[in-house]
Each structure stands twice: as C-alpha cells, then as structure tokens.
Amino acid sequence: MSMSVGEQAEGEPLSEINTTPLIDVMLVLLIMLIVTLPPQRHAVSLDTPLPPPPNQPPPPEDLPEPVRIMIGFDNSINWMGTPVSRAQLDTNLKTEAGRNVQPEIHIEPDREAQYGVVAHVMAAAQRNGLKKMGVVGGT
C-alpha cells in the first residue's frame, strides 16, 4: 500500500494515483487468462482401423504380398525394386487398389529422402483408394 509522507495541508487533494491496486488487478487478470487458455496441441488426425464386430468372419488367409515402395536418398521411387516415375507410381497404385483384396503398402524411405517425396507417395496411395499403408523404418 502506498503512503504519502511529507507536508500536506489538511483537506488538500492528493496529486498522486495509488497504482498498487491497479497492478494487483492486472496480475489477477493475467493469471486468469493464462489458466483459462487451452493448451496448444499439434495433433495429426489419423484414421485408425476399428476393431471388427464380434460376428464378423476372420480375414482371408491368402493375403497378397505387401507392395514395397522404396524412396532413395536421391528421391528416386522404386516399386518392388524397379525404378518408376510418379505417373507410373499412380498407375501401379490404381491397379493395386482395384484388386478384390488390397495388399498392404510398405513405404521405405531412406534417411536422406526429402519429406515432400514421402508425403507425395503417401498422398498418391490415399488418393487411389488404398486402405492399408505403413511406413517402414529407413536405412
């Protein structure tokens, strides 16, 4: 609390403003603002598979071989070991999506591959309607 010390005549108005209550109010408002703000979360929404219903038959035993898409350090795309262009990648993904039982897509990026190329391959798989896709640890 502020206190005025010095010569002052009785009944003379004070010329200074007591700022202590203003500072207290501002601190309380600041604390209330910090407490009520929601925490910032950088989340990525994923479509995770739902558990099967109890009366659903088991999946077929003759699953197709997974398709391996390798992305090299020079951002080259290989389909099961053979180099392909982006247009050929889309054609191959469309063919695999048209099968009765879709194969799993295993994307194997190199540690030095650019993120944009990996994102392009994942987006192409999703755009062509493939449901089972995973990223396998790079070299």
C-alpha positions in Angstrom: 0.0 0.0 0.0 1.4 3.4 -0.8 1.7 6.1 1.8 2.2 9.8 1.3 4.9 11.3 3.6 5.6 14.9 3.7 4.0 18.3 4.2 0.4 18.3 3.2 -2.3 20.6 4.4 -5.5 19.2 5.9 -8.2 18.6 3.2 -5.8 19.2 0.3 -6.4 16.7 -2.6 -3.7 14.1 -3.4 -2.0 14.7 -6.7 -0.6 11.1 -7.0 -2.5 8.0 -8.0 -2.1 4.9 -5.9 -1.1 2.2 -8.6 -0.8 -0.8 -6.3 -4.5 -1.9 -6.6 -4.3 -1.4 -10.4 -1.2 -3.7 -10.6 -2.9 -6.3 -8.4 -5.9 -6.3 -10.6 -3.8 -6.6 -13.8 -1.8 -9.6 -12.2 -5.0 -11.4 -11.3 -6.4 -10.9 -14.8 -3.1 -12.1 -16.4 -3.2 -15.3 -14.2 -6.8 -15.9 -15.1 -6.0 -15.5 -18.8 -3.1 -18.0 -18.6 -5.1 -20.5 -16.6 -8.1 -20.4 -19.0 -6.2 -20.7 -22.3 -6.4 -24.2 -23.8 -3.0 -25.9 -24.2 -1.7 -25.8 -27.8 -1.6 -29.3 -29.2 -0.1 -30.1 -32.6 -2.1 -33.1 -33.5 -2.3 -35.1 -36.6 -5.7 -36.8 -37.3 -5.3 -40.4 -38.4 -8.0 -42.8 -39.5 -7.1 -45.8 -37.3 -8.8 -49.1 -38.0 -11.8 -50.0 -35.9 -11.9 -53.4 -34.1 -14.0 -55.9 -36.0 -17.5 -56.7 -34.8 -17.8 -59.9 -32.9 -19.9 -61.7 -35.5 -17.6 -60.9 -38.5 -15.7 -63.8 -40.1 -11.9 -63.9 -39.9 -9.9 -62.3 -42.7 -8.9 -64.5 -45.6 -5.8 -66.5 -45.2 -4.5 -65.9 -48.7 -3.4 -62.3 -48.3 -1.4 -60.8 -51.2 2.3 -60.0 -50.8 2.9 -56.5 -49.5 3.9 -53.9 -52.1 7.3 -52.3 -51.2 7.8 -48.7 -52.3 11.3 -47.6 -51.6 12.4 -43.9 -51.7 16.1 -43.4 -52.2 18.4 -40.8 -50.8 18.3 -39.1 -54.3 14.4 -39.1 -54.0 14.0 -41.8 -56.6 11.0 -44.0 -56.2 11.3 -47.8 -56.6 8.3 -50.1 -56.9 9.3 -53.6 -55.6 12.9 -52.9 -56.6 12.4 -51.3 -60.0 12.6 -47.5 -60.6 9.3 -45.9 -61.5 8.2 -42.3 -62.4 5.4 -40.5 -60.5 3.0 -41.2 -63.3 3.9 -44.9 -63.3 3.5 -44.9 -59.5 -0.1 -43.6 -59.8 -0.9 -46.3 -62.4 0.6 -49.1 -60.3 -1.3 -47.9 -57.2 -4.6 -47.7 -59.1 -4.1 -51.2 -60.3 -3.4 -52.5 -56.8 -6.5 -50.6 -55.4 -8.7 -52.4 -58.0 -7.9 -55.8 -56.6 -10.5 -57.8 -54.6 -8.1 -58.0 -51.7 -5.9 -54.9 -51.4 -2.3 -55.6 -50.5 -0.5 -53.6 -47.8 1.7 -50.8 -49.0 5.0 -50.6 -47.2 6.8 -47.3 -47.8 10.5 -47.5 -47.1 12.1 -44.0 -47.2 15.8 -43.5 -46.9 17.0 -41.4 -44.1 18.2 -38.7 -46.6 15.0 -38.7 -48.6 13.0 -35.4 -48.7 9.8 -35.3 -46.8 7.9 -33.9 -49.8 8.6 -37.0 -51.8 7.5 -39.3 -49.0 4.3 -37.2 -48.5 3.6 -37.4 -52.2 3.8 -41.2 -52.2 1.5 -41.4 -49.2 -1.0 -39.0 -50.8 -0.9 -40.9 -54.0 -1.7 -44.1 -52.2 -4.6 -42.5 -50.3 -5.9 -40.7 -53.4 -6.0 -44.0 -55.4 -8.1 -45.7 -52.6 -5.6 -47.9 -50.9 -6.6 -48.6 -47.3 -3.6 -50.4 -45.7 -0.4 -48.3 -45.7 2.6 -48.2 -43.4 6.0 -46.5 -43.2 8.8 -48.9 -42.6 12.0 -47.6 -40.9 14.5 -46.2 -43.3 18.2 -47.0 -43.6 
